[in-house]
Amino acid sequence: MSSVEASLSRLLELPGVTGVSLIDAVTGLTYGDAGAGGSDPVECGRLAEFVETGLNAAGAQGELESIVITGSRRQLVVATVPRRGDPLLLTAALERGQANLALVLHHLGLYAAEVGA
């Protein structure tokens, strides 16, 4: 297990989190993942680019922070990791009935700050 995967696995301790990944938003390269139920890294990159383009067209200032996709039983959170070079995305798959979305977003933000530093 790589050090990235070991640090990602800490996020699996959060209630309802079933899988996490750290990916390159441009190439789709996966730097590490832990758990199960993740999503396609290339599609997450495309989704983040699409949403950010839409926000910018609507006049939003600043960069995209996160995207939450909610289904009846599962949720997907895609959070950006600010850094120089290609942007990174931190994704988390959640069991909706077990997860505390605010808590997960908070911990993803803390992890993103660690990785982006």
Jmol script that loads the backbone (N, CA, C; Angstrom):
load data "model"
ATOM      1  N   MET A   1       0.861  -1.180   0.000  1.00  0.00           N
ATOM      2  CA  MET A   1       0.000   0.000   0.000  1.00  0.00           C
ATOM      3  C   MET A   1       0.902   1.236   0.000  1.00  0.00           C
ATOM      4  N   SER A   2       0.627   2.178  -0.912  1.00  0.00           N
ATOM      5  CA  SER A   2       1.411   3.404  -0.980  1.00  0.00           C
ATOM      6  C   SER A   2       1.045   4.336   0.170  1.00  0.00           C
ATOM      7  N   SER A   3       1.886   5.342   0.393  1.00  0.00           N
ATOM      8  CA  SER A   3       1.592   6.300   1.471  1.00  0.00           C
ATOM      9  C   SER A   3       0.332   7.107   1.158  1.00  0.00           C
ATOM     10  N   VAL A   4       0.069   7.359  -0.135  1.00  0.00           N
ATOM     11  CA  VAL A   4      -1.160   8.066  -0.512  1.00  0.00           C
ATOM     12  C   VAL A   4      -2.373   7.204  -0.167  1.00  0.00           C
ATOM     13  N   GLU A   5      -2.308   5.929  -0.518  1.00  0.00           N
ATOM     14  CA  GLU A   5      -3.428   5.039  -0.220  1.00  0.00           C
ATOM     15  C   GLU A   5      -3.618   4.872   1.287  1.00  0.00           C
ATOM     16  N   ALA A   6      -2.513   4.836   2.028  1.00  0.00           N
ATOM     17  CA  ALA A   6      -2.618   4.729   3.485  1.00  0.00           C
ATOM     18  C   ALA A   6      -3.296   5.962   4.067  1.00  0.00           C
ATOM     19  N   SER A   7      -2.926   7.134   3.568  1.00  0.00           N
ATOM     20  CA  SER A   7      -3.554   8.344   4.105  1.00  0.00           C
ATOM     21  C   SER A   7      -5.010   8.463   3.650  1.00  0.00           C
ATOM     22  N   LEU A   8      -5.308   8.010   2.438  1.00  0.00           N
ATOM     23  CA  LEU A   8      -6.698   8.017   1.973  1.00  0.00           C
ATOM     24  C   LEU A   8      -7.559   7.078   2.807  1.00  0.00           C
ATOM     25  N   SER A   9      -6.986   5.965   3.234  1.00  0.00           N
ATOM     26  CA  SER A   9      -7.773   4.986   3.989  1.00  0.00           C
ATOM     27  C   SER A   9      -8.264   5.561   5.320  1.00  0.00           C
ATOM     28  N   ARG A  10      -7.610   6.608   5.824  1.00  0.00           N
ATOM     29  CA  ARG A  10      -8.121   7.273   7.034  1.00  0.00           C
ATOM     30  C   ARG A  10      -9.520   7.822   6.809  1.00  0.00           C
ATOM     31  N   LEU A  11      -9.796   8.256   5.579  1.00  0.00           N
ATOM     32  CA  LEU A  11     -11.114   8.806   5.268  1.00  0.00           C
ATOM     33  C   LEU A  11     -12.200   7.733   5.304  1.00  0.00           C
ATOM     34  N   LEU A  12     -11.806   6.474   5.136  1.00  0.00           N
ATOM     35  CA  LEU A  12     -12.782   5.378   5.198  1.00  0.00           C
ATOM     36  C   LEU A  12     -13.320   5.177   6.611  1.00  0.00           C
ATOM     37  N   GLU A  13     -12.666   5.782   7.596  1.00  0.00           N
ATOM     38  CA  GLU A  13     -13.133   5.680   8.975  1.00  0.00           C
ATOM     39  C   GLU A  13     -14.363   6.551   9.226  1.00  0.00           C
ATOM     40  N   LEU A  14     -14.639   7.490   8.325  1.00  0.00           N
ATOM     41  CA  LEU A  14     -15.817   8.341   8.466  1.00  0.00           C
ATOM     42  C   LEU A  14     -17.068   7.513   8.188  1.00  0.00           C
ATOM     43  N   PRO A  15     -18.119   7.664   8.973  1.00  0.00           N
ATOM     44  CA  PRO A  15     -19.341   6.891   8.766  1.00  0.00           C
ATOM     45  C   PRO A  15     -19.898   7.087   7.353  1.00  0.00           C
ATOM     46  N   GLY A  16     -20.183   5.967   6.688  1.00  0.00           N
ATOM     47  CA  GLY A  16     -20.819   6.004   5.380  1.00  0.00           C
ATOM     48  C   GLY A  16     -19.879   6.124   4.199  1.00  0.00           C
ATOM     49  N   VAL A  17     -18.603   6.394   4.413  1.00  0.00           N
ATOM     50  CA  VAL A  17     -17.656   6.514   3.300  1.00  0.00           C
ATOM     51  C   VAL A  17     -17.235   5.110   2.889  1.00  0.00           C
ATOM     52  N   THR A  18     -17.455   4.782   1.610  1.00  0.00           N
ATOM     53  CA  THR A  18     -17.132   3.436   1.126  1.00  0.00           C
ATOM     54  C   THR A  18     -15.908   3.406   0.231  1.00  0.00           C
ATOM     55  N   GLY A  19     -15.554   4.543  -0.369  1.00  0.00           N
ATOM     56  CA  GLY A  19     -14.397   4.579  -1.243  1.00  0.00           C
ATOM     57  C   GLY A  19     -13.919   5.995  -1.463  1.00  0.00           C
ATOM     58  N   VAL A  20     -12.605   6.159  -1.622  1.00  0.00           N
ATOM     59  CA  VAL A  20     -12.011   7.466  -1.885  1.00  0.00           C
ATOM     60  C   VAL A  20     -10.902   7.312  -2.920  1.00  0.00           C
ATOM     61  N   SER A  21     -10.687   8.373  -3.697  1.00  0.00           N
ATOM     62  CA  SER A  21      -9.634   8.378  -4.705  1.00  0.00           C
ATOM     63  C   SER A  21      -9.030   9.765  -4.813  1.00  0.00           C
ATOM     64  N   LEU A  22      -7.754   9.811  -5.153  1.00  0.00           N
ATOM     65  CA  LEU A  22      -7.066  11.055  -5.470  1.00  0.00           C
ATOM     66  C   LEU A  22      -6.623  10.934  -6.914  1.00  0.00           C
ATOM     67  N   ILE A  23      -7.148  11.827  -7.769  1.00  0.00           N
ATOM     68  CA  ILE A  23      -6.888  11.700  -9.202  1.00  0.00           C
ATOM     69  C   ILE A  23      -6.424  13.024  -9.798  1.00  0.00           C
ATOM     70  N   ASP A  24      -5.725  12.925 -10.921  1.00  0.00           N
ATOM     71  CA  ASP A  24      -5.323  14.083 -11.708  1.00  0.00           C
ATOM     72  C   ASP A  24      -6.530  14.484 -12.546  1.00  0.00           C
ATOM     73  N   ALA A  25      -6.990  15.726 -12.403  1.00  0.00           N
ATOM     74  CA  ALA A  25      -8.211  16.169 -13.076  1.00  0.00           C
ATOM     75  C   ALA A  25      -8.063  16.237 -14.586  1.00  0.00           C
ATOM     76  N   VAL A  26      -6.842  16.402 -15.089  1.00  0.00           N
ATOM     77  CA  VAL A  26      -6.635  16.559 -16.528  1.00  0.00           C
ATOM     78  C   VAL A  26      -6.440  15.209 -17.212  1.00  0.00           C
ATOM     79  N   THR A  27      -5.578  14.366 -16.652  1.00  0.00           N
ATOM     80  CA  THR A  27      -5.238  13.105 -17.309  1.00  0.00           C
ATOM     81  C   THR A  27      -6.075  11.920 -16.841  1.00  0.00           C
ATOM     82  N   GLY A  28      -6.681  12.031 -15.653  1.00  0.00           N
ATOM     83  CA  GLY A  28      -7.416  10.912 -15.094  1.00  0.00           C
ATOM     84  C   GLY A  28      -6.531   9.910 -14.369  1.00  0.00           C
ATOM     85  N   LEU A  29      -5.239  10.201 -14.270  1.00  0.00           N
ATOM     86  CA  LEU A  29      -4.317   9.325 -13.557  1.00  0.00           C
ATOM     87  C   LEU A  29      -4.725   9.241 -12.092  1.00  0.00           C
ATOM     88  N   THR A  30      -4.822   8.035 -11.573  1.00  0.00           N
ATOM     89  CA  THR A  30      -5.180   7.837 -10.173  1.00  0.00           C
ATOM     90  C   THR A  30      -3.903   7.741  -9.351  1.00  0.00           C
ATOM     91  N   TYR A  31      -3.728   8.655  -8.405  1.00  0.00           N
ATOM     92  CA  TYR A  31      -2.558   8.639  -7.530  1.00  0.00           C
ATOM     93  C   TYR A  31      -2.738   7.659  -6.378  1.00  0.00           C
ATOM     94  N   GLY A  32      -3.972   7.397  -6.015  1.00  0.00           N
ATOM     95  CA  GLY A  32      -4.243   6.437  -4.964  1.00  0.00           C
ATOM     96  C   GLY A  32      -5.730   6.295  -4.754  1.00  0.00           C
ATOM     97  N   ASP A  33      -6.123   5.128  -4.254  1.00  0.00           N
ATOM     98  CA  ASP A  33      -7.530   4.931  -3.894  1.00  0.00           C
ATOM     99  C   ASP A  33      -7.611   3.928  -2.763  1.00  0.00           C
ATOM    100  N   ALA A  34      -8.719   3.967  -2.089  1.00  0.00           N
ATOM    101  CA  ALA A  34      -8.964   3.059  -0.966  1.00  0.00           C
ATOM    102  C   ALA A  34     -10.452   2.768  -0.906  1.00  0.00           C
ATOM    103  N   GLY A  35     -10.789   1.573  -0.480  1.00  0.00           N
ATOM    104  CA  GLY A  35     -12.190   1.198  -0.382  1.00  0.00           C
ATOM    105  C   GLY A  35     -12.752   0.771  -1.721  1.00  0.00           C
ATOM    106  N   ALA A  36     -14.062   0.788  -1.807  1.00  0.00           N
ATOM    107  CA  ALA A  36     -14.762   0.355  -3.013  1.00  0.00           C
ATOM    108  C   ALA A  36     -15.857   1.354  -3.354  1.00  0.00           C
ATOM    109  N   GLY A  37     -16.376   1.241  -4.545  1.00  0.00           N
ATOM    110  CA  GLY A  37     -17.504   2.082  -4.932  1.00  0.00           C
ATOM    111  C   GLY A  37     -17.105   3.434  -5.482  1.00  0.00           C
ATOM    112  N   GLY A  38     -15.854   3.559  -5.907  1.00  0.00           N
ATOM    113  CA  GLY A  38     -15.406   4.823  -6.484  1.00  0.00           C
ATOM    114  C   GLY A  38     -15.999   5.047  -7.858  1.00  0.00           C
ATOM    115  N   SER A  39     -15.565   6.105  -8.489  1.00  0.00           N
ATOM    116  CA  SER A  39     -16.091   6.435  -9.802  1.00  0.00           C
ATOM    117  C   SER A  39     -14.962   6.520 -10.816  1.00  0.00           C
ATOM    118  N   ASP A  40     -15.319   6.608 -12.078  1.00  0.00           N
ATOM    119  CA  ASP A  40     -14.347   6.679 -13.155  1.00  0.00           C
ATOM    120  C   ASP A  40     -13.559   7.986 -13.059  1.00  0.00           C
ATOM    121  N   PRO A  41     -12.224   7.924 -12.950  1.00  0.00           N
ATOM    122  CA  PRO A  41     -11.436   9.144 -12.768  1.00  0.00           C
ATOM    123  C   PRO A  41     -11.518  10.110 -13.939  1.00  0.00           C
ATOM    124  N   VAL A  42     -11.559   9.597 -15.155  1.00  0.00           N
ATOM    125  CA  VAL A  42     -11.650  10.473 -16.325  1.00  0.00           C
ATOM    126  C   VAL A  42     -12.984  11.199 -16.333  1.00  0.00           C
ATOM    127  N   GLU A  43     -14.057  10.480 -16.008  1.00  0.00           N
ATOM    128  CA  GLU A  43     -15.384  11.102 -15.965  1.00  0.00           C
ATOM    129  C   GLU A  43     -15.476  12.154 -14.859  1.00  0.00           C
ATOM    130  N   CYS A  44     -14.827  11.921 -13.732  1.00  0.00           N
ATOM    131  CA  CYS A  44     -14.818  12.932 -12.654  1.00  0.00           C
ATOM    132  C   CYS A  44     -14.112  14.198 -13.122  1.00  0.00           C
ATOM    133  N   GLY A  45     -13.022  14.044 -13.857  1.00  0.00           N
ATOM    134  CA  GLY A  45     -12.319  15.207 -14.400  1.00  0.00           C
ATOM    135  C   GLY A  45     -13.189  15.983 -15.376  1.00  0.00           C
ATOM    136  N   ARG A  46     -13.884  15.264 -16.231  1.00  0.00           N
ATOM    137  CA  ARG A  46     -14.791  15.913 -17.192  1.00  0.00           C
ATOM    138  C   ARG A  46     -15.932  16.626 -16.483  1.00  0.00           C
ATOM    139  N   LEU A  47     -16.474  15.983 -15.473  1.00  0.00           N
ATOM    140  CA  LEU A  47     -17.565  16.578 -14.704  1.00  0.00           C
ATOM    141  C   LEU A  47     -17.109  17.875 -14.036  1.00  0.00           C
ATOM    142  N   ALA A  48     -15.957  17.844 -13.400  1.00  0.00           N
ATOM    143  CA  ALA A  48     -15.442  19.036 -12.719  1.00  0.00           C
ATOM    144  C   ALA A  48     -15.204  20.171 -13.715  1.00  0.00           C
ATOM    145  N   GLU A  49     -14.659  19.852 -14.869  1.00  0.00           N
ATOM    146  CA  GLU A  49     -14.426  20.882 -15.893  1.00  0.00           C
ATOM    147  C   GLU A  49     -15.748  21.460 -16.394  1.00  0.00           C
ATOM    148  N   PHE A  50     -16.734  20.602 -16.617  1.00  0.00           N
ATOM    149  CA  PHE A  50     -18.047  21.031 -17.088  1.00  0.00           C
ATOM    150  C   PHE A  50     -18.714  21.969 -16.092  1.00  0.00           C
ATOM    151  N   VAL A  51     -18.702  21.589 -14.816  1.00  0.00           N
ATOM    152  CA  VAL A  51     -19.345  22.401 -13.778  1.00  0.00           C
ATOM    153  C   VAL A  51     -18.616  23.733 -13.619  1.00  0.00           C
ATOM    154  N   GLU A  52     -17.288  23.704 -13.611  1.00  0.00           N
ATOM    155  CA  GLU A  52     -16.534  24.946 -13.453  1.00  0.00           C
ATOM    156  C   GLU A  52     -16.775  25.886 -14.632  1.00  0.00           C
ATOM    157  N   THR A  53     -16.839  25.360 -15.838  1.00  0.00           N
ATOM    158  CA  THR A  53     -17.134  26.180 -17.012  1.00  0.00           C
ATOM    159  C   THR A  53     -18.516  26.815 -16.884  1.00  0.00           C
ATOM    160  N   GLY A  54     -19.494  26.040 -16.428  1.00  0.00           N
ATOM    161  CA  GLY A  54     -20.836  26.574 -16.236  1.00  0.00           C
ATOM    162  C   GLY A  54     -20.886  27.653 -15.169  1.00  0.00           C
ATOM    163  N   LEU A  55     -20.164  27.441 -14.082  1.00  0.00           N
ATOM    164  CA  LEU A  55     -20.116  28.460 -13.028  1.00  0.00           C
ATOM    165  C   LEU A  55     -19.492  29.751 -13.541  1.00  0.00           C
ATOM    166  N   ASN A  56     -18.408  29.624 -14.278  1.00  0.00           N
ATOM    167  CA  ASN A  56     -17.747  30.808 -14.818  1.00  0.00           C
ATOM    168  C   ASN A  56     -18.647  31.540 -15.812  1.00  0.00           C
ATOM    169  N   ALA A  57     -19.372  30.791 -16.631  1.00  0.00           N
ATOM    170  CA  ALA A  57     -20.285  31.408 -17.594  1.00  0.00           C
ATOM    171  C   ALA A  57     -21.425  32.130 -16.885  1.00  0.00           C
ATOM    172  N   ALA A  58     -21.783  31.649 -15.706  1.00  0.00           N
ATOM    173  CA  ALA A  58     -22.857  32.281 -14.925  1.00  0.00           C
ATOM    174  C   ALA A  58     -22.351  33.458 -14.102  1.00  0.00           C
ATOM    175  N   GLY A  59     -21.056  33.740 -14.200  1.00  0.00           N
ATOM    176  CA  GLY A  59     -20.498  34.889 -13.506  1.00  0.00           C
ATOM    177  C   GLY A  59     -19.886  34.596 -12.150  1.00  0.00           C
ATOM    178  N   ALA A  60     -19.781  33.334 -11.782  1.00  0.00           N
ATOM    179  CA  ALA A  60     -19.176  32.989 -10.493  1.00  0.00           C
ATOM    180  C   ALA A  60     -17.689  33.310 -10.524  1.00  0.00           C
ATOM    181  N   GLN A  61     -17.193  33.836  -9.436  1.00  0.00           N
ATOM    182  CA  GLN A  61     -15.777  34.160  -9.315  1.00  0.00           C
ATOM    183  C   GLN A  61     -15.084  33.081  -8.494  1.00  0.00           C
ATOM    184  N   GLY A  62     -13.825  32.859  -8.776  1.00  0.00           N
ATOM    185  CA  GLY A  62     -13.069  31.872  -8.005  1.00  0.00           C
ATOM    186  C   GLY A  62     -13.144  30.505  -8.636  1.00  0.00           C
ATOM    187  N   GLU A  63     -12.556  29.565  -7.956  1.00  0.00           N
ATOM    188  CA  GLU A  63     -12.483  28.210  -8.473  1.00  0.00           C
ATOM    189  C   GLU A  63     -13.537  27.306  -7.846  1.00  0.00           C
ATOM    190  N   LEU A  64     -13.823  26.246  -8.552  1.00  0.00           N
ATOM    191  CA  LEU A  64     -14.732  25.225  -8.061  1.00  0.00           C
ATOM    192  C   LEU A  64     -14.145  24.586  -6.806  1.00  0.00           C
ATOM    193  N   GLU A  65     -14.946  24.403  -5.770  1.00  0.00           N
ATOM    194  CA  GLU A  65     -14.488  23.748  -4.540  1.00  0.00           C
ATOM    195  C   GLU A  65     -14.941  22.298  -4.475  1.00  0.00           C
ATOM    196  N   SER A  66     -16.235  22.053  -4.719  1.00  0.00           N
ATOM    197  CA  SER A  66     -16.713  20.678  -4.625  1.00  0.00           C
ATOM    198  C   SER A  66     -18.018  20.509  -5.399  1.00  0.00           C
ATOM    199  N   ILE A  67     -18.293  19.254  -5.697  1.00  0.00           N
ATOM    200  CA  ILE A  67     -19.530  18.860  -6.366  1.00  0.00           C
ATOM    201  C   ILE A  67     -20.108  17.710  -5.547  1.00  0.00           C
ATOM    202  N   VAL A  68     -21.400  17.757  -5.283  1.00  0.00           N
ATOM    203  CA  VAL A  68     -22.075  16.663  -4.582  1.00  0.00           C
ATOM    204  C   VAL A  68     -23.181  16.143  -5.494  1.00  0.00           C
ATOM    205  N   ILE A  69     -23.113  14.859  -5.796  1.00  0.00           N
ATOM    206  CA  ILE A  69     -24.134  14.207  -6.605  1.00  0.00           C
ATOM    207  C   ILE A  69     -24.883  13.258  -5.680  1.00  0.00           C
ATOM    208  N   THR A  70     -26.199  13.409  -5.634  1.00  0.00           N
ATOM    209  CA  THR A  70     -27.001  12.650  -4.693  1.00  0.00           C
ATOM    210  C   THR A  70     -27.962  11.728  -5.431  1.00  0.00           C
ATOM    211  N   GLY A  71     -27.898  10.460  -5.080  1.00  0.00           N
ATOM    212  CA  GLY A  71     -28.851   9.471  -5.557  1.00  0.00           C
ATOM    213  C   GLY A  71     -29.714   9.023  -4.388  1.00  0.00           C
ATOM    214  N   SER A  72     -30.618   8.116  -4.631  1.00  0.00           N
ATOM    215  CA  SER A  72     -31.513   7.694  -3.563  1.00  0.00           C
ATOM    216  C   SER A  72     -30.784   6.928  -2.460  1.00  0.00           C
ATOM    217  N   ARG A  73     -29.708   6.220  -2.804  1.00  0.00           N
ATOM    218  CA  ARG A  73     -28.976   5.451  -1.793  1.00  0.00           C
ATOM    219  C   ARG A  73     -27.506   5.839  -1.663  1.00  0.00           C
ATOM    220  N   ARG A  74     -26.968   6.461  -2.688  1.00  0.00           N
ATOM    221  CA  ARG A  74     -25.532   6.764  -2.666  1.00  0.00           C
ATOM    222  C   ARG A  74     -25.298   8.227  -3.024  1.00  0.00           C
ATOM    223  N   GLN A  75     -24.151   8.731  -2.599  1.00  0.00           N
ATOM    224  CA  GLN A  75     -23.726  10.082  -2.949  1.00  0.00           C
ATOM    225  C   GLN A  75     -22.285  10.014  -3.429  1.00  0.00           C
ATOM    226  N   LEU A  76     -21.931  10.943  -4.299  1.00  0.00           N
ATOM    227  CA  LEU A  76     -20.554  11.084  -4.751  1.00  0.00           C
ATOM    228  C   LEU A  76     -20.143  12.522  -4.493  1.00  0.00           C
ATOM    229  N   VAL A  77     -19.015  12.694  -3.837  1.00  0.00           N
ATOM    230  CA  VAL A  77     -18.466  14.015  -3.587  1.00  0.00           C
ATOM    231  C   VAL A  77     -17.162  14.117  -4.364  1.00  0.00           C
ATOM    232  N   VAL A  78     -17.024  15.192  -5.135  1.00  0.00           N
ATOM    233  CA  VAL A  78     -15.798  15.481  -5.862  1.00  0.00           C
ATOM    234  C   VAL A  78     -15.288  16.823  -5.350  1.00  0.00           C
ATOM    235  N   ALA A  79     -14.125  16.808  -4.700  1.00  0.00           N
ATOM    236  CA  ALA A  79     -13.548  18.032  -4.139  1.00  0.00           C
ATOM    237  C   ALA A  79     -12.243  18.352  -4.867  1.00  0.00           C
ATOM    238  N   THR A  80     -12.017  19.622  -5.131  1.00  0.00           N
ATOM    239  CA  THR A  80     -10.778  20.024  -5.784  1.00  0.00           C
ATOM    240  C   THR A  80      -9.671  20.171  -4.748  1.00  0.00           C
ATOM    241  N   VAL A  81      -8.455  19.914  -5.197  1.00  0.00           N
ATOM    242  CA  VAL A  81      -7.266  20.081  -4.361  1.00  0.00           C
ATOM    243  C   VAL A  81      -6.417  21.166  -5.013  1.00  0.00           C
ATOM    244  N   PRO A  82      -6.418  22.371  -4.444  1.00  0.00           N
ATOM    245  CA  PRO A  82      -5.634  23.459  -5.036  1.00  0.00           C
ATOM    246  C   PRO A  82      -4.141  23.162  -4.971  1.00  0.00           C
ATOM    247  N   ARG A  83      -3.450  23.372  -6.077  1.00  0.00           N
ATOM    248  CA  ARG A  83      -2.001  23.185  -6.134  1.00  0.00           C
ATOM    249  C   ARG A  83      -1.481  23.742  -7.441  1.00  0.00           C
ATOM    250  N   ARG A  84      -0.185  23.829  -7.557  1.00  0.00           N
ATOM    251  CA  ARG A  84       0.428  24.231  -8.827  1.00  0.00           C
ATOM    252  C   ARG A  84       0.394  23.045  -9.773  1.00  0.00           C
ATOM    253  N   GLY A  85       0.336  23.325 -11.065  1.00  0.00           N
ATOM    254  CA  GLY A  85       0.278  22.242 -12.036  1.00  0.00           C
ATOM    255  C   GLY A  85      -1.145  21.787 -12.254  1.00  0.00           C
ATOM    256  N   ASP A  86      -1.275  20.579 -12.786  1.00  0.00           N
ATOM    257  CA  ASP A  86      -2.609  20.030 -13.037  1.00  0.00           C
ATOM    258  C   ASP A  86      -3.376  19.926 -11.725  1.00  0.00           C
ATOM    259  N   PRO A  87      -4.655  20.302 -11.740  1.00  0.00           N
ATOM    260  CA  PRO A  87      -5.445  20.197 -10.517  1.00  0.00           C
ATOM    261  C   PRO A  87      -5.687  18.730 -10.151  1.00  0.00           C
ATOM    262  N   LEU A  88      -5.850  18.506  -8.867  1.00  0.00           N
ATOM    263  CA  LEU A  88      -6.195  17.183  -8.374  1.00  0.00           C
ATOM    264  C   LEU A  88      -7.638  17.187  -7.910  1.00  0.00           C
ATOM    265  N   LEU A  89      -8.257  16.018  -7.965  1.00  0.00           N
ATOM    266  CA  LEU A  89      -9.606  15.842  -7.453  1.00  0.00           C
ATOM    267  C   LEU A  89      -9.585  14.750  -6.403  1.00  0.00           C
ATOM    268  N   LEU A  90     -10.277  14.990  -5.333  1.00  0.00           N
ATOM    269  CA  LEU A  90     -10.443  14.016  -4.270  1.00  0.00           C
ATOM    270  C   LEU A  90     -11.903  13.586  -4.318  1.00  0.00           C
ATOM    271  N   THR A  91     -12.144  12.306  -4.568  1.00  0.00           N
ATOM    272  CA  THR A  91     -13.518  11.822  -4.683  1.00  0.00           C
ATOM    273  C   THR A  91     -13.845  10.893  -3.517  1.00  0.00           C
ATOM    274  N   ALA A  92     -15.088  10.922  -3.096  1.00  0.00           N
ATOM    275  CA  ALA A  92     -15.550  10.030  -2.034  1.00  0.00           C
ATOM    276  C   ALA A  92     -16.921   9.490  -2.402  1.00  0.00           C
ATOM    277  N   ALA A  93     -17.063   8.178  -2.307  1.00  0.00           N
ATOM    278  CA  ALA A  93     -18.355   7.518  -2.501  1.00  0.00           C
ATOM    279  C   ALA A  93     -18.960   7.294  -1.119  1.00  0.00           C
ATOM    280  N   LEU A  94     -20.244   7.620  -0.983  1.00  0.00           N
ATOM    281  CA  LEU A  94     -20.915   7.555   0.321  1.00  0.00           C
ATOM    282  C   LEU A  94     -22.189   6.732   0.243  1.00  0.00           C
ATOM    283  N   GLU A  95     -22.491   6.045   1.339  1.00  0.00           N
ATOM    284  CA  GLU A  95     -23.802   5.441   1.534  1.00  0.00           C
ATOM    285  C   GLU A  95     -24.660   6.532   2.160  1.00  0.00           C
ATOM    286  N   ARG A  96     -25.664   6.985   1.445  1.00  0.00           N
ATOM    287  CA  ARG A  96     -26.427   8.164   1.844  1.00  0.00           C
ATOM    288  C   ARG A  96     -27.046   8.055   3.240  1.00  0.00           C
ATOM    289  N   GLY A  97     -27.593   6.926   3.581  1.00  0.00           N
ATOM    290  CA  GLY A  97     -28.265   6.771   4.862  1.00  0.00           C
ATOM    291  C   GLY A  97     -27.330   6.702   6.056  1.00  0.00           C
ATOM    292  N   GLN A  98     -26.049   6.489   5.812  1.00  0.00           N
ATOM    293  CA  GLN A  98     -25.089   6.340   6.896  1.00  0.00           C
ATOM    294  C   GLN A  98     -24.134   7.522   7.018  1.00  0.00           C
ATOM    295  N   ALA A  99     -23.991   8.313   5.960  1.00  0.00           N
ATOM    296  CA  ALA A  99     -22.982   9.369   5.923  1.00  0.00           C
ATOM    297  C   ALA A  99     -23.522  10.700   6.426  1.00  0.00           C
ATOM    298  N   ASN A 100     -22.646  11.461   7.028  1.00  0.00           N
ATOM    299  CA  ASN A 100     -22.925  12.843   7.404  1.00  0.00           C
ATOM    300  C   ASN A 100     -22.185  13.695   6.375  1.00  0.00           C
ATOM    301  N   LEU A 101     -22.919  14.235   5.415  1.00  0.00           N
ATOM    302  CA  LEU A 101     -22.308  14.943   4.295  1.00  0.00           C
ATOM    303  C   LEU A 101     -21.445  16.118   4.750  1.00  0.00           C
ATOM    304  N   ALA A 102     -21.898  16.874   5.727  1.00  0.00           N
ATOM    305  CA  ALA A 102     -21.117  18.016   6.221  1.00  0.00           C
ATOM    306  C   ALA A 102     -19.792  17.553   6.815  1.00  0.00           C
ATOM    307  N   LEU A 103     -19.821  16.469   7.563  1.00  0.00           N
ATOM    308  CA  LEU A 103     -18.599  15.935   8.161  1.00  0.00           C
ATOM    309  C   LEU A 103     -17.632  15.457   7.079  1.00  0.00           C
ATOM    310  N   VAL A 104     -18.150  14.770   6.074  1.00  0.00           N
ATOM    311  CA  VAL A 104     -17.308  14.286   4.985  1.00  0.00           C
ATOM    312  C   VAL A 104     -16.685  15.460   4.236  1.00  0.00           C
ATOM    313  N   LEU A 105     -17.480  16.476   3.909  1.00  0.00           N
ATOM    314  CA  LEU A 105     -16.935  17.650   3.221  1.00  0.00           C
ATOM    315  C   LEU A 105     -15.843  18.323   4.046  1.00  0.00           C
ATOM    316  N   HIS A 106     -16.047  18.412   5.342  1.00  0.00           N
ATOM    317  CA  HIS A 106     -15.043  19.009   6.224  1.00  0.00           C
ATOM    318  C   HIS A 106     -13.728  18.221   6.168  1.00  0.00           C
ATOM    319  N   HIS A 107     -13.817  16.899   6.295  1.00  0.00           N
ATOM    320  CA  HIS A 107     -12.609  16.075   6.290  1.00  0.00           C
ATOM    321  C   HIS A 107     -11.939  16.039   4.918  1.00  0.00           C
ATOM    322  N   LEU A 108     -12.723  16.078   3.858  1.00  0.00           N
ATOM    323  CA  LEU A 108     -12.115  16.158   2.526  1.00  0.00           C
ATOM    324  C   LEU A 108     -11.352  17.470   2.369  1.00  0.00           C
ATOM    325  N   GLY A 109     -11.907  18.556   2.900  1.00  0.00           N
ATOM    326  CA  GLY A 109     -11.219  19.833   2.866  1.00  0.00           C
ATOM    327  C   GLY A 109      -9.906  19.802   3.638  1.00  0.00           C
ATOM    328  N   LEU A 110      -9.909  19.172   4.792  1.00  0.00           N
ATOM    329  CA  LEU A 110      -8.673  19.037   5.576  1.00  0.00           C
ATOM    330  C   LEU A 110      -7.637  18.218   4.822  1.00  0.00           C
ATOM    331  N   TYR A 111      -8.072  17.116   4.216  1.00  0.00           N
ATOM    332  CA  TYR A 111      -7.167  16.265   3.463  1.00  0.00           C
ATOM    333  C   TYR A 111      -6.629  17.018   2.240  1.00  0.00           C
ATOM    334  N   ALA A 112      -7.486  17.741   1.554  1.00  0.00           N
ATOM    335  CA  ALA A 112      -7.057  18.517   0.373  1.00  0.00           C
ATOM    336  C   ALA A 112      -6.006  19.546   0.755  1.00  0.00           C
ATOM    337  N   ALA A 113      -6.160  20.180   1.917  1.00  0.00           N
ATOM    338  CA  ALA A 113      -5.176  21.158   2.376  1.00  0.00           C
ATOM    339  C   ALA A 113      -3.833  20.491   2.643  1.00  0.00           C
ATOM    340  N   GLU A 114      -3.847  19.276   3.197  1.00  0.00           N
ATOM    341  CA  GLU A 114      -2.606  18.530   3.437  1.00  0.00           C
ATOM    342  C   GLU A 114      -1.898  18.192   2.126  1.00  0.00           C
ATOM    343  N   VAL A 115      -2.668  17.674   1.178  1.00  0.00           N
ATOM    344  CA  VAL A 115      -2.104  17.226  -0.101  1.00  0.00           C
ATOM    345  C   VAL A 115      -1.621  18.403  -0.942  1.00  0.00           C
ATOM    346  N   GLY A 116      -2.398  19.487  -0.931  1.00  0.00           N
ATOM    347  CA  GLY A 116      -2.069  20.638  -1.758  1.00  0.00           C
ATOM    348  C   GLY A 116      -0.927  21.480  -1.220  1.00  0.00           C
ATOM    349  N   ALA A 117      -0.576  21.297   0.046  1.00  0.00           N
ATOM    350  CA  ALA A 117       0.482  22.110   0.659  1.00  0.00           C
ATOM    351  C   ALA A 117       1.853  21.771   0.138  1.00  0.00           C
TER     352      ALA A 117
END
end "model"
wireframe off; spacefill off
backbone 0.3
color backbone group
